[in-house]
Amino acid sequence: MSKYTYELEITASKESEAETKIKALTILASKLNANELEKLAHIVKNDPVKTALAKQALGV
């Protein structure tokens, strides 16, 4: 599988939060395929009820 490099801007209140976000996104990208990531993003963007339920299940 090929590797690609991108320059990203992350919105965060401090640098440590931005680093945490990037690490989490990297893990998600490595464990989920493109279709799964796309569906996850769609739910987070468009379905606040499912997003709230997922956050509750995660304890956040």
ABEGO torsion letter per residue (X at the ends): XBBBBBBBBBBBABAAAAAAAAAAAAAAAAABBAAAAAAAAAAAAABAAAAAAAAAAAGX
